Amino acid sequence: MFLPWVGLFEQIRLADVFIHYDDVRLPQGRSFMSRVQLKSANGVSWLTVPIDHTKSGKLLNEVVMLKPEEWRDKHLRTIRHAYAKRPYFNLMFELVEKIYSQPTDHLAEFNINATQQIAQWLGLLPQFIRSSAMDVEGVSTERLVALCEGVSCDVYVTGHGALNYLNHQQFEDKGISVQYMDYRKVPYEQGQIEFTPYVSILDAIANCGAGTRDLLCSEAVYWRDFNVS
């Protein structure tokens, strides 16, 4: 995910091992892998990474960003404009400048680096692994189970989107418990507009500073007990 929301870092908080699933197909159309929402006094807006489709392959780690030297400066100006008046803007922007200074034109590399830098800033230090480095075959649930076996895990924590495709029995046949995030979506001050949790964690850092760590309090629930409502 591109500059992810708080919920992803809540997953990282619960993880001993976090696998970046970087060798899957980039979804067709708009995706949180290449865009994220920001919030300003004018409401919610999108921050989007343009993709160079002429140079990109089909897998996420083969996706090339279009002219990074052009959109990076625009992104920094957009982030500054959205958050310059928030109480911890300088703290957040220092982290952002560090993230945007990485010399890569590959989307997965940018996203992985950004996620790990933010996680480190939050004091979250699981073992990070890339699926592309694990030499694990298979598709869909079969491959996810194999990835879990590859790191000897007995609990797999995932987000709500997996409800649409996971075969839970395949995990249980291998002694792996599937748990879904039970997101609390803790409100915090975002200015004089209605709160939304579905924005980049940069929003929380600009508004809460070190207190962002206190927002990471969601737990995970065994799939049979999970109520999506």
Secondary structure as the mmCIF struct_conf table of DSSP 4:
data_model
#
loop_
_struct_conf.conf_type_id
_struct_conf.id
_struct_conf.beg_label_comp_id
_struct_conf.beg_label_asym_id
_struct_conf.beg_label_seq_id
_struct_conf.end_label_comp_id
_struct_conf.end_label_asym_id
_struct_conf.end_label_seq_id
BEND BEND1 LEU A 3 LEU A 3
STRN STRN1 TRP A 5 TRP A 5
HELX_RH_AL_P HELX_RH_AL_P1 VAL A 6 LEU A 14
BEND BEND2 ASP A 16 ASP A 16
STRN STRN2 VAL A 17 HIS A 20
BEND BEND3 ASP A 23 VAL A 24
STRN STRN3 ARG A 25 ARG A 25
HELX_LH_PP_P HELX_LH_PP_P1 LEU A 26 PRO A 27
BEND BEND4 GLN A 28 ARG A 30
TURN_TY1_P TURN_TY1_P1 PHE A 32 SER A 34
STRN STRN4 ARG A 35 SER A 40
TURN_TY1_P TURN_TY1_P2 ALA A 41 ASN A 42
STRN STRN5 GLY A 43 THR A 48
STRN STRN6 ILE A 51 ILE A 51
TURN_TY1_P TURN_TY1_P3 HIS A 53 LYS A 55
BEND BEND5 LYS A 58 LYS A 58
STRN STRN7 LEU A 59 LEU A 59
HELX_RH_3T_P HELX_RH_3T_P1 LEU A 60 GLU A 62
STRN STRN8 VAL A 64 MET A 65
BEND BEND6 LEU A 66 LEU A 66
HELX_RH_AL_P HELX_RH_AL_P2 PRO A 68 TYR A 83
TURN_TY1_P TURN_TY1_P4 ALA A 84 LYS A 85
BEND BEND7 ARG A 86 ARG A 86
TURN_TY1_P TURN_TY1_P5 PRO A 87 TYR A 88
HELX_RH_AL_P HELX_RH_AL_P3 PHE A 89 TYR A 100
TURN_TY1_P TURN_TY1_P6 SER A 101 SER A 101
STRN STRN9 HIS A 106 HIS A 106
HELX_RH_AL_P HELX_RH_AL_P4 LEU A 107 TRP A 121
TURN_TY1_P TURN_TY1_P7 LEU A 122 GLY A 123
STRN STRN10 GLN A 127 ARG A 130
HELX_RH_3T_P HELX_RH_3T_P2 SER A 131 ALA A 133
BEND BEND8 MET A 134 MET A 134
HELX_RH_AL_P HELX_RH_AL_P5 SER A 140 GLY A 150
TURN_TY1_P TURN_TY1_P8 VAL A 151 SER A 152
BEND BEND9 ASP A 154 ASP A 154
STRN STRN11 VAL A 155 THR A 158
HELX_RH_3T_P HELX_RH_3T_P3 HIS A 160 ASN A 164
TURN_TY1_P TURN_TY1_P9 TYR A 165 TYR A 165
HELX_RH_AL_P HELX_RH_AL_P6 HIS A 168 GLU A 172
TURN_TY1_P TURN_TY1_P10 ASP A 173 GLY A 175
STRN STRN12 SER A 177 ASP A 182
BEND BEND10 GLY A 191 ILE A 193
BEND BEND11 PRO A 197 PRO A 197
BEND BEND12 VAL A 199 VAL A 199
STRN STRN13 SER A 200 SER A 200
HELX_RH_AL_P HELX_RH_AL_P7 ILE A 201 CYS A 208
HELX_RH_3T_P HELX_RH_3T_P4 GLY A 209 LEU A 215
STRN STRN14 GLU A 219 TYR A 222
HELX_RH_3T_P HELX_RH_3T_P5 TRP A 223 ASP A 225
#
